[in-house]
Amino acid sequence: MAARVDDVMRLCCEISAHDQIKVAVKNSTKGALVAGGTAFVGGLLGGPPGIAVGGAVGGLLGSWLTSGQFRPLPQILMELPPAEQQKLYRDVVAVLDNLNWMDAAQLITLVMGNVTLQQQVTAALLNYITKELKAEVRYQD
């Protein structure tokens, strides 16, 4: 079973590299702390108008701090713990239905040669990334 999980992980890496997909796992806690902290300081220094100004400045600062943290999806997939790999495997195998393959190379060839199947695997992969990892997806420009 582990070999089949590895095959599917390699397929997902191949598809995401082919489509040049990048992902940012959202770090909203850091942004929220910055926004809340600056609103608090603004309130201490300027009263109610200071809260508004501090919140606005903090929101912009928090957004800036958490932006630009996109990494290639294959890198993130290879760092997934085994339990997460198993979840992704189940999602992708549900799309592959009764497809039979011997190794990762054959699986990649079968999927990449079938546009419909490739789109379905990509959709399952992106669904997993956004729902399970709560990540933001971006295609390379």
C-alpha positions in Angstrom: 0.0 0.0 0.0 2.8 2.4 0.8 4.2 2.1 -2.7 0.8 3.1 -4.2 0.6 6.1 -1.9 4.1 7.1 -3.1 3.0 6.7 -6.7 0.0 9.0 -6.2 2.2 11.5 -4.4 4.6 11.5 -7.3 1.6 12.0 -9.7 0.4 14.9 -7.7 3.9 16.5 -7.7 4.1 15.9 -11.5 0.7 17.5 -12.1 1.4 20.5 -9.8 4.8 21.1 -11.3 3.4 20.8 -14.9 0.7 23.4 -14.0 3.2 25.5 -12.0 1.0 25.6 -8.9 2.2 27.5 -5.9 0.6 27.4 -2.5 0.6 29.6 0.6 -0.5 28.1 3.9 -2.3 31.0 5.5 -0.7 32.4 8.6 -3.7 34.5 9.6 -2.8 34.3 13.3 0.2 36.5 12.8 -1.7 39.0 10.8 -4.5 39.1 13.3 -2.1 39.7 16.2 -0.4 42.5 14.4 -3.8 44.1 13.5 -5.2 43.7 17.0 -2.0 44.9 18.6 -1.8 48.1 16.6 -5.5 48.8 17.2 -4.9 48.5 20.9 -1.8 50.8 20.9 -3.7 53.2 18.7 -6.6 53.2 21.2 -4.2 53.9 24.1 -2.6 56.8 22.3 -5.5 58.3 20.4 -8.7 57.1 21.9 -11.5 55.9 19.6 -10.0 57.5 16.5 -6.7 55.9 17.4 -8.4 52.5 17.4 -9.6 53.0 13.8 -6.2 54.3 12.6 -4.3 51.6 14.5 -6.6 48.9 13.1 -6.3 50.1 9.5 -2.5 50.4 9.8 -2.2 47.0 11.6 -4.4 45.4 9.0 -2.2 46.6 6.2 1.0 45.6 8.1 -0.5 42.2 8.9 -1.4 41.6 5.3 2.1 42.6 4.2 3.8 40.3 6.7 1.8 37.3 5.6 1.9 37.8 1.8 4.5 36.5 -0.5 4.9 33.2 1.3 4.0 31.0 -1.7 6.0 27.8 -2.3 5.8 25.3 -5.1 3.1 22.7 -4.4 5.4 19.7 -5.0 7.6 21.0 -2.1 4.6 21.2 0.2 3.3 17.8 -0.8 6.7 16.1 -0.1 6.6 17.6 3.4 3.2 16.3 4.3 3.1 13.9 7.2 2.0 10.3 6.4 -1.5 10.8 7.7 -2.1 13.7 5.4 -0.6 11.8 2.5 -3.1 9.1 3.2 -6.0 11.5 3.0 -4.8 12.9 -0.3 -4.2 9.4 -1.6 -7.9 8.5 -0.8 -9.2 11.6 -2.6 -7.1 11.0 -5.7 -7.8 7.3 -5.9 -11.5 8.0 -5.8 -11.0 9.9 -9.1 -8.7 7.2 -10.6 -11.6 4.7 -10.0 -10.5 1.3 -11.4 -7.3 2.5 -13.1 -4.6 -0.2 -12.9 -0.9 0.8 -12.8 2.4 -1.0 -12.0 4.5 2.0 -10.9 4.6 5.8 -10.6 5.9 6.2 -14.1 3.1 4.3 -15.6 0.5 6.1 -13.5 1.9 9.5 -14.5 1.8 8.5 -18.2 -1.7 7.2 -18.0 -3.1 10.3 -16.3 -1.1 12.9 -18.2 -2.2 11.3 -21.5 -5.9 11.7 -20.6 -6.9 15.4 -20.3 -10.2 14.6 -18.5 -8.5 12.4 -15.9 -5.7 14.9 -15.5 -8.3 17.7 -14.8 -10.1 15.5 -12.3 -6.9 14.6 -10.4 -6.0 18.3 -10.4 -9.4 19.2 -9.1 -9.1 16.6 -6.3 -5.6 17.9 -5.4 -6.7 21.5 -5.3 -9.8 20.6 -3.3 -7.6 18.8 -0.8 -5.2 21.7 -0.6 -7.9 24.3 0.0 -10.1 22.3 2.3 -7.6 20.2 4.4 -4.6 22.5 4.4 -6.6 25.7 4.2 -4.1 27.0 1.8 -4.3 29.7 -0.9 -3.5 28.5 -4.4 -1.8 30.5 -7.2 -0.7 29.5 -10.7 2.8 30.7 -11.8 2.6 33.8 -13.9 
